């Protein structure tokens, strides 16, 4: 299958992951979409990864873009990592006239301070809330004691101005403009933010294989001032290109090869394409790689003969069996002709003895004519494949003996006829 990048869509729907561009691929031969694109049906409608998974589950697409922790259709396998996302948690400083009073909440310095607080999550998808609950639980915080408010990307400014929001969370690439702008706006509106490290990231990755332990380098979101001022431990989750296991290995291998071959040129047009990386091909990966993608990545692609040699040998064997069967049926169908050939040969053998007793040239001529007819029928049997060359050779040997006997008998009869007048004269 030949594929070509057709267009890139900026996902600006209710998801913090929406800023990444996703390629829509189409088959140059059949024109079928490889990434589902609802915008083709409704120009006003935005494209989100969840819709891609729904299309894959509904057999409306061959490939889809999805986050690793989404609910995947049965048999879905990874083809490529579209990008790596990290969780960023931060809190504004506490301000207000009642600061220091008993009613005033303490400054949030870590995830363990989030109990009883309200966290604003950028993105409307439930997978971000699910991820936050996992982080809270593994950090020893009861998720039910933390209030979660979700905001779309367009509502980020509103979220940052809301004084009832005590902390913020985004999920996206390290160089996410959405995250950087939100952190800068936090500093401008509410003071220099405090970043909340996820110290249990390795434990989360061990217990939840779909997540990974990651680090956010210092100055990732701003260099002056440095935000953060040092590296931060966090949790990562990947956006993937996935395909059903039923999709041909050859098709997926060709697609993967074309994707990585096109990555440098795509990255010049859309920098986010540089984030495309190869998936984990280990057998025990949380989401296994598609065999076609794994074959390309590991250099174990099968050739035409590797893929179809079994079928070719089976076809050869089948034709051999069919040929033997046809030959057997043909042999069985020619049994009467073989019996006739044997009967002719036996008659010729009997005729050799009979020739030596004949005293008439006319009788010899009659036997000769009968032998000629036997020969004609024998040759017809040979042409039809009823008898083998060895049978024909045996018949020829008997026929030669018959002809020799006829010639000898003719000579004897001719000699006897020439001496008869002399006997009378004497």
C-alpha positions as CSV (number, residue, x, y, z in Angstrom):
1,X,0.0,0.0,0.0
2,X,1.4,3.4,-1.0
3,X,0.7,6.2,1.5
4,X,1.2,9.9,1.3
5,X,0.7,12.7,3.9
6,X,-2.4,14.5,2.8
7,X,-2.9,17.1,5.5
8,X,-2.2,17.9,9.1
9,X,-4.9,19.0,11.5
10,X,-4.4,21.1,14.6
11,X,-6.6,19.5,17.3
12,X,-8.1,22.4,19.1
13,X,-11.0,20.6,20.8
14,X,-11.6,20.0,24.5
15,X,-8.3,18.3,25.1
16,X,-4.9,19.7,26.4
17,X,-3.3,17.3,23.9
18,X,-5.1,19.0,21.1
19,X,-2.2,21.2,20.0
20,X,-0.4,18.3,18.3
21,X,-0.9,17.9,14.6
22,X,-2.0,14.6,13.4
23,X,-1.4,13.4,9.8
24,X,-4.2,12.1,7.7
25,X,-2.9,9.4,5.4
26,X,-4.8,8.0,2.4
27,X,-4.1,5.1,0.1
28,X,-3.1,6.2,-3.3
29,X,-4.7,3.2,-4.8
30,X,-8.0,2.9,-3.1
31,X,-8.3,6.4,-1.4
32,X,-9.3,4.9,2.0
33,X,-8.5,6.9,5.0
34,X,-5.9,5.6,7.4
35,X,-6.5,8.2,10.1
36,X,-10.2,8.8,10.6
37,X,-11.1,12.4,9.9
38,X,-14.7,13.4,10.8
39,X,-14.0,16.9,9.5
40,X,-14.5,15.5,6.0
41,X,-18.1,15.0,6.8
42,X,-18.5,18.2,8.8
43,X,-16.1,21.1,8.1
44,X,-17.0,22.8,11.4
45,X,-16.3,19.8,13.5
46,X,-12.9,19.3,15.1
47,X,-10.9,16.1,15.1
48,X,-9.9,14.5,18.4
49,X,-8.1,11.2,19.2
50,X,-11.1,9.8,20.9
51,X,-13.0,10.0,17.6
52,X,-10.1,8.1,15.9
53,X,-10.5,5.3,18.3
54,X,-14.2,5.2,17.8
55,X,-13.7,5.0,14.1
56,X,-11.1,2.2,14.5
57,X,-13.5,0.3,16.8
58,X,-16.3,0.7,14.2
59,X,-14.0,-0.6,11.4
60,X,-14.2,2.8,9.6
61,X,-10.4,3.3,9.6
62,X,-7.3,1.2,9.3
63,X,-5.2,3.3,11.6
64,X,-6.0,5.7,14.5
65,X,-4.3,8.2,16.8
66,X,-4.8,7.5,20.5
67,X,-3.3,8.1,23.9
68,X,-1.7,5.0,25.5
69,X,-4.1,5.0,28.4
70,X,-7.3,5.2,26.4
71,X,-9.6,2.3,26.2
72,X,-8.4,0.5,23.1
73,X,-10.4,-1.8,20.8
74,X,-9.7,-5.5,21.2
75,X,-6.6,-6.4,19.1
76,X,-5.3,-2.8,18.7
77,X,-1.5,-2.7,18.5
78,X,1.0,0.2,18.3
79,X,2.6,1.2,15.0
80,X,4.5,4.3,16.1
81,X,4.8,6.8,19.0
82,X,3.4,10.0,17.7
83,X,4.7,12.0,20.7
84,X,5.5,11.7,24.4
85,X,3.4,13.6,26.9
86,X,4.2,14.6,30.5
87,X,2.1,15.6,33.4
88,X,2.7,19.1,34.7
89,X,1.3,20.1,38.1
90,X,1.8,23.5,39.6
91,X,0.2,25.8,42.2
92,X,0.1,29.6,42.6
93,X,1.3,31.2,45.8
94,X,-1.3,31.8,48.5
95,X,-2.4,35.5,48.7
96,X,-5.1,37.4,50.5
97,X,-5.8,39.6,53.5
98,X,-6.4,36.6,55.7
99,X,-3.1,34.9,55.0
100,X,-1.7,33.4,58.2
101,X,-5.2,33.0,59.8
102,X,-6.6,29.6,60.7
103,X,-9.1,29.8,57.9
104,X,-6.4,30.5,55.3
105,X,-5.1,27.5,53.4
106,X,-1.5,26.7,53.6
107,X,0.8,27.1,50.6
108,X,0.8,24.0,48.3
109,X,4.3,22.6,48.1
110,X,3.6,19.0,47.1
111,X,1.0,16.6,46.0
112,X,0.3,15.6,49.6
113,X,-1.1,19.1,50.2
114,X,-3.8,18.7,47.6
115,X,-6.3,16.9,49.9
116,X,-9.3,19.2,50.4
117,X,-8.2,21.4,47.5
118,X,-9.6,22.1,44.0
119,X,-7.5,21.2,41.0
120,X,-8.1,22.6,37.5
121,X,-7.4,20.2,34.7
122,X,-7.0,21.5,31.2
123,X,-8.9,19.2,28.8
124,X,-12.4,17.7,28.8
125,X,-11.4,14.1,28.3
126,X,-11.9,11.7,31.2
127,X,-8.5,10.1,30.7
128,X,-6.8,13.2,32.3
129,X,-9.0,12.9,35.4
130,X,-8.3,9.2,35.5
131,X,-4.6,9.9,35.4
132,X,-4.8,12.5,38.1
133,X,-6.6,10.1,40.4
134,X,-3.9,7.5,39.8
135,X,-1.3,10.1,40.8
136,X,-3.2,11.1,43.9
137,X,-3.8,7.5,45.1
138,X,-0.2,6.5,44.6
139,X,1.0,9.6,46.4
140,X,-1.1,8.7,49.4
141,X,-3.9,11.2,48.8
142,X,-7.5,10.1,48.7
143,X,-8.7,11.1,45.2
144,X,-12.3,11.6,46.6
145,X,-11.0,14.4,48.8
146,X,-9.7,16.4,45.8
147,X,-12.2,18.3,43.7
148,X,-11.5,18.3,40.0
149,X,-12.7,21.0,37.6
150,X,-12.2,20.5,33.9
151,X,-11.6,23.3,31.5
152,X,-11.3,23.4,27.7
153,X,-8.2,25.0,26.2
154,X,-10.2,28.1,25.3
155,X,-11.1,28.4,29.0
156,X,-7.5,28.3,30.3
157,X,-7.4,32.0,31.1
158,X,-10.7,31.7,33.0
159,X,-9.3,28.8,35.0
160,X,-6.2,30.7,35.9
161,X,-8.3,33.7,37.2
162,X,-10.6,31.5,39.3
163,X,-9.4,32.1,42.9
164,X,-11.1,28.8,44.0
165,X,-8.7,26.8,41.9
166,X,-5.7,25.8,44.1
167,X,-3.6,23.9,41.5
168,X,-3.4,23.2,37.8
169,X,-2.6,20.2,35.6
170,X,-1.9,19.8,32.0
171,X,-0.9,16.7,29.9
172,X,1.2,17.4,26.8
173,X,4.7,17.4,25.3
174,X,7.5,19.1,27.3
175,X,7.6,22.0,24.8
176,X,3.8,22.4,24.8
177,X,2.9,26.0,24.1
178,X,-0.4,25.5,26.0
179,X,1.5,24.6,29.2
180,X,4.1,27.3,28.8
181,X,1.5,30.0,28.2
182,X,-0.6,28.8,31.2
183,X,2.4,28.8,33.5
184,X,3.4,32.3,32.3
185,X,-0.2,33.5,32.8
186,X,-0.2,32.0,36.3
187,X,2.9,34.0,37.2
188,X,1.5,37.2,35.7
189,X,-2.0,36.9,37.3
190,X,-1.3,35.1,40.7
191,X,2.4,35.0,41.3
192,X,5.3,32.8,40.6
193,X,4.1,29.2,40.5
194,X,5.3,26.2,42.5
195,X,5.9,23.1,40.6
196,X,4.7,19.8,42.2
197,X,6.9,16.9,41.6
198,X,5.5,13.4,41.3
199,X,8.0,11.6,43.5
200,X,6.2,8.2,43.1
201,X,6.5,8.2,39.3
202,X,8.6,5.0,39.2
203,X,6.0,3.2,41.4
204,X,3.2,4.4,39.2
205,X,5.1,3.1,36.1
206,X,5.6,-0.2,37.8
207,X,2.0,-0.6,38.8
208,X,0.5,0.9,35.7
209,X,2.6,-0.1,32.7
210,X,0.8,2.3,30.4
211,X,2.5,5.2,32.2
212,X,6.2,6.0,32.3
213,X,8.5,7.7,34.8
214,X,9.8,10.9,33.2
215,X,11.7,14.1,34.1
216,X,11.0,17.6,33.1
217,X,14.3,19.4,32.6
218,X,14.9,22.8,34.3
219,X,13.9,25.9,32.3
220,X,11.6,23.8,30.1
221,X,8.8,26.4,30.2
222,X,10.9,29.6,30.6
223,X,14.6,30.4,30.8
224,X,14.4,33.8,32.4
225,X,13.2,33.3,35.1
226,X,13.9,29.6,35.0
227,X,10.6,27.6,35.2
228,X,11.2,25.1,36.7
229,X,14.4,26.1,38.4
230,X,15.5,22.4,38.5
231,X,14.4,19.1,37.0
232,X,11.1,17.7,38.1
233,X,10.1,14.1,38.4
234,X,6.8,13.4,36.7
235,X,4.7,10.8,34.8
236,X,4.6,10.4,31.1
237,X,2.1,8.9,28.7
238,X,2.4,8.4,24.9
239,X,0.2,9.3,22.0
240,X,0.4,6.4,19.5
241,X,-0.5,5.5,16.0
242,X,-2.4,2.2,16.4
243,X,-3.7,-0.5,14.1
244,X,-5.9,-3.6,14.4
245,X,-3.9,-6.8,14.6
246,X,-6.0,-8.0,11.6
247,X,-4.3,-5.4,9.4
248,X,-1.8,-7.0,7.0
249,X,1.8,-7.2,8.3
250,X,3.0,-6.2,4.9
251,X,0.7,-3.1,4.8
252,X,1.8,-2.0,8.3
253,X,5.5,-2.5,7.5
254,X,5.2,-0.5,4.3
255,X,3.3,2.3,6.2
256,X,5.9,2.4,9.0
257,X,8.7,2.5,6.5
258,X,7.0,5.4,4.6
259,X,6.2,7.2,7.9
260,X,9.8,7.3,9.2
261,X,11.2,8.0,5.7
262,X,8.9,11.0,5.5
263,X,9.5,12.2,9.0
264,X,12.5,14.6,8.2
265,X,10.6,16.4,5.5
266,X,7.4,16.5,7.5
267,X,9.3,18.0,10.5
268,X,10.5,20.9,8.3
269,X,6.8,21.8,7.7
270,X,5.4,20.8,11.1
271,X,8.0,20.6,13.9
272,X,5.8,18.3,16.0
273,X,6.5,15.5,13.4
274,X,10.0,15.3,14.8
275,X,8.5,13.7,17.9
276,X,7.5,10.6,16.0
277,X,9.5,7.7,17.4
278,X,9.5,3.9,17.2
279,X,7.3,1.9,19.6
280,X,8.5,-0.7,22.1
281,X,8.8,-4.0,20.3
282,X,9.3,-6.1,23.4
283,X,6.9,-9.0,23.7
284,X,5.9,-7.9,27.2
285,X,5.2,-4.3,26.3
286,X,2.0,-2.8,27.8
287,X,0.6,-2.3,24.3
288,X,2.5,-4.6,21.9
289,X,3.8,-3.4,18.6
290,X,2.0,-4.6,15.5
291,X,4.0,-7.5,13.9
292,X,4.4,-5.5,10.7
293,X,5.8,-2.4,12.5
294,X,8.0,-4.7,14.7
295,X,9.4,-6.5,11.7
296,X,10.4,-3.1,10.1
297,X,11.9,-1.8,13.3
298,X,13.8,-5.0,14.2
299,X,14.9,-5.6,10.6
300,X,13.1,-8.9,10.4
301,X,10.7,-8.2,7.5
302,X,9.7,-11.3,5.6
303,X,10.3,-11.5,1.9
304,X,7.7,-12.7,-0.6
305,X,9.1,-16.3,-0.4
306,X,9.1,-16.1,3.4
307,X,5.4,-15.1,3.4
308,X,4.2,-17.4,0.7
309,X,6.6,-20.3,0.5
310,X,4.4,-22.6,2.5
311,X,1.5,-21.8,0.2
312,X,3.7,-22.4,-2.9
313,X,4.9,-25.7,-1.6
314,X,1.3,-26.6,-0.7
315,X,0.2,-25.7,-4.2
316,X,3.0,-27.9,-5.7
317,X,2.0,-30.8,-3.5
318,X,-1.6,-30.3,-4.3
319,X,-0.9,-30.2,-8.1
320,X,1.2,-33.3,-7.7
321,X,-1.5,-35.1,-5.8
322,X,-4.1,-34.0,-8.4
323,X,-1.8,-35.1,-11.2
324,X,-1.3,-38.5,-9.6
325,X,-5.1,-38.7,-9.2
326,X,-5.8,-37.8,-12.7
327,X,-3.2,-40.3,-13.9
328,X,-4.7,-43.0,-11.8
329,X,-8.2,-42.3,-13.1
330,X,-6.9,-42.2,-16.6
331,X,-5.1,-45.5,-16.0
332,X,-8.2,-47.0,-14.6
333,X,-10.3,-45.7,-17.6
334,X,-7.9,-47.4,-20.1
335,X,-8.0,-50.8,-18.5
336,X,-10.1,-52.3,-21.3
337,X,-7.6,-51.1,-23.9
338,X,-4.7,-52.7,-21.9
339,X,-6.6,-56.0,-21.7
340,X,-7.2,-55.9,-25.5
341,X,-3.5,-55.3,-26.0
342,X,-2.6,-58.3,-23.9
343,X,-5.2,-60.4,-25.8
344,X,-3.7,-59.4,-29.1
345,X,-0.2,-60.3,-27.9
346,X,-1.4,-63.7,-26.7
347,X,-3.2,-64.3,-30.1
348,X,0.1,-63.5,-31.9
349,X,2.0,-65.9,-29.7
350,X,-0.6,-68.6,-30.6
351,X,-0.5,-67.7,-34.3
352,X,3.3,-68.4,-34.4
353,X,2.6,-72.1,-33.6
354,X,-0.3,-72.1,-36.0
355,X,1.7,-70.6,-38.9
356,X,4.0,-73.7,-38.9
357,X,1.1,-75.9,-39.6
358,X,-0.5,-73.9,-42.5
359,X,-0.1,-75.3,-46.0
360,X,-1.9,-72.5,-47.9
361,X,-0.6,-69.1,-48.9
362,X,-4.1,-67.7,-48.6
363,X,-4.3,-68.7,-44.9
364,X,-1.0,-67.1,-44.2
365,X,-2.3,-63.9,-45.9
366,X,-5.3,-64.0,-43.7
367,X,-3.2,-64.3,-40.5
368,X,-1.0,-61.5,-41.8
369,X,-4.0,-59.2,-42.2
370,X,-5.2,-60.0,-38.7
371,X,-1.8,-59.3,-37.3
372,X,-1.8,-55.9,-39.1
373,X,-5.1,-55.1,-37.5
374,X,-3.7,-56.0,-34.1
375,X,-0.8,-53.7,-34.7
376,X,-3.1,-50.8,-35.6
377,X,-5.1,-51.2,-32.4
378,X,-2.0,-51.5,-30.3
379,X,-0.6,-48.3,-31.7
380,X,-3.9,-46.5,-30.9
381,X,-3.7,-47.8,-27.4
382,X,-0.1,-46.4,-27.1
383,X,-1.2,-43.0,-28.4
384,X,-4.0,-42.9,-25.9
385,X,-1.6,-43.6,-23.1
386,X,-3.3,-46.9,-22.2
387,X,-0.1,-48.9,-22.5
388,X,3.5,-48.0,-21.6
389,X,6.5,-48.1,-24.0
390,X,7.6,-51.4,-22.3
391,X,4.3,-52.9,-23.3
392,X,4.7,-51.7,-26.9
393,X,8.3,-53.2,-27.0
394,X,7.0,-56.6,-25.8
395,X,4.3,-56.5,-28.4
396,X,6.9,-55.6,-31.1
397,X,9.1,-58.6,-30.1
398,X,6.1,-61.0,-30.5
399,X,5.2,-59.3,-33.8
400,X,8.8,-59.8,-35.1
401,X,8.7,-63.5,-34.2
402,X,5.3,-63.8,-35.9
403,X,6.6,-62.2,-39.1
404,X,9.7,-64.4,-39.1
405,X,7.5,-67.5,-38.8
406,X,5.3,-66.3,-41.7
407,X,8.4,-65.7,-43.9
408,X,9.8,-69.1,-43.1
409,X,6.5,-70.8,-43.7
410,X,6.0,-69.1,-47.1
411,X,9.5,-70.3,-48.1
412,X,8.6,-73.9,-47.1
413,X,5.2,-73.7,-49.0
414,X,6.9,-72.2,-52.1
415,X,9.6,-74.9,-52.2
416,X,7.0,-77.7,-51.9
417,X,5.0,-76.2,-54.8
418,X,8.1,-76.0,-57.1
419,X,9.1,-79.8,-56.6
420,X,5.6,-81.2,-57.4
421,X,5.9,-81.4,-61.3
422,X,9.3,-83.1,-61.2
423,X,7.9,-85.8,-58.9
424,X,5.2,-86.5,-61.4
425,X,7.6,-86.8,-64.3
426,X,9.7,-89.3,-62.6
